[in-house]
Amino acid sequence: MRYGGHPSKEQLQRNFDSMLRRVLSGSGLRTETGLDQQTMKALRELGSAYPNASQELEAAARRAFAGQLDGTNAAQRRAELDRMIAERE
């Protein structure tokens, strides 16, 4: 990763591919990958199913990562935080 900045799309893709291989082989996830919470959660769920990980769980991890890349995950997170703040007011 670049120091002092956010990882590039290419770096994120490499990190996701590496983490996907790790969980599909029964290994744990690394930290500091630049992957967001939704993507890491989906990868943990996939890894928890090892050695019987389903194609649906893998597809969910890929969708979560696509959401990180296109900004959907961040928008959902902001909307959830806004909702929580509004409930407290």
C-alpha positions as CSV (number, residue, x, y, z in Angstrom):
1,M,0.0,0.0,0.0
2,R,1.0,3.6,-0.5
3,Y,2.1,5.3,2.7
4,G,0.2,8.3,3.8
5,G,-2.8,7.6,1.5
6,H,-5.6,5.3,0.6
7,P,-4.9,2.1,-1.3
8,S,-5.5,2.3,-5.0
9,K,-8.2,0.2,-6.7
10,E,-5.5,-2.2,-7.9
11,Q,-4.1,-2.6,-4.4
12,L,-7.6,-3.2,-3.1
13,Q,-8.2,-5.8,-5.7
14,R,-5.0,-7.6,-4.9
15,N,-5.8,-7.5,-1.2
16,F,-9.3,-8.8,-1.8
17,D,-8.1,-11.6,-4.0
18,S,-5.4,-12.6,-1.5
19,M,-7.9,-12.6,1.4
20,L,-10.4,-14.6,-0.6
21,R,-7.8,-17.2,-1.4
22,R,-6.8,-17.3,2.3
23,V,-10.3,-17.9,3.6
24,L,-11.1,-20.4,0.9
25,S,-8.0,-22.4,2.1
26,G,-8.9,-22.2,5.8
27,S,-6.5,-19.4,6.7
28,G,-7.4,-16.3,8.7
29,L,-7.6,-12.7,7.5
30,R,-4.9,-10.1,7.8
31,T,-5.5,-6.7,9.1
32,E,-4.6,-3.4,7.4
33,T,-5.8,-4.5,4.0
34,G,-7.8,-1.4,3.1
35,L,-10.9,-3.5,2.8
36,D,-14.0,-2.0,4.4
37,Q,-16.1,-3.5,7.2
38,Q,-18.8,-4.9,5.0
39,T,-16.2,-6.7,2.8
40,M,-14.3,-8.0,5.8
41,K,-17.5,-9.3,7.4
42,A,-18.4,-11.1,4.3
43,L,-14.9,-12.7,4.1
44,R,-15.2,-13.7,7.8
45,E,-18.5,-15.4,7.1
46,L,-17.0,-17.2,4.1
47,G,-14.0,-18.3,6.2
48,S,-16.3,-19.5,9.0
49,A,-17.9,-21.9,6.6
50,Y,-14.6,-23.6,5.7
51,P,-14.2,-26.3,4.4
52,N,-17.9,-26.2,3.3
53,A,-18.0,-22.6,1.9
54,S,-20.9,-22.2,-0.5
55,Q,-20.8,-20.4,-3.8
56,E,-23.5,-18.1,-2.3
57,L,-21.1,-17.0,0.5
58,E,-18.3,-16.4,-2.0
59,A,-20.7,-14.4,-4.2
60,A,-21.7,-12.4,-1.2
61,A,-18.1,-11.5,-0.5
62,R,-17.6,-10.5,-4.1
63,R,-20.7,-8.3,-4.0
64,A,-19.5,-6.7,-0.7
65,F,-16.2,-5.9,-2.3
66,A,-17.9,-4.5,-5.4
67,G,-19.9,-2.3,-3.1
68,Q,-16.7,-1.0,-1.6
69,L,-15.3,-0.2,-5.0
70,D,-18.4,1.6,-6.2
71,G,-19.1,3.5,-3.0
72,T,-22.3,1.7,-2.1
73,N,-21.0,0.3,1.2
74,A,-19.8,3.8,2.3
75,A,-23.2,5.3,1.3
76,Q,-25.0,2.7,3.3
77,R,-22.8,3.2,6.3
78,R,-23.3,7.0,6.2
79,A,-27.1,6.5,6.0
80,E,-27.0,4.2,9.0
81,L,-24.9,6.6,11.0
82,D,-27.3,9.5,10.0
83,R,-30.2,7.3,11.1
84,M,-28.6,6.6,14.5
85,I,-27.8,10.2,15.1
86,A,-31.4,11.3,14.2
87,E,-32.8,8.7,16.6
88,R,-30.7,10.3,19.4
89,E,-31.9,13.9,18.7
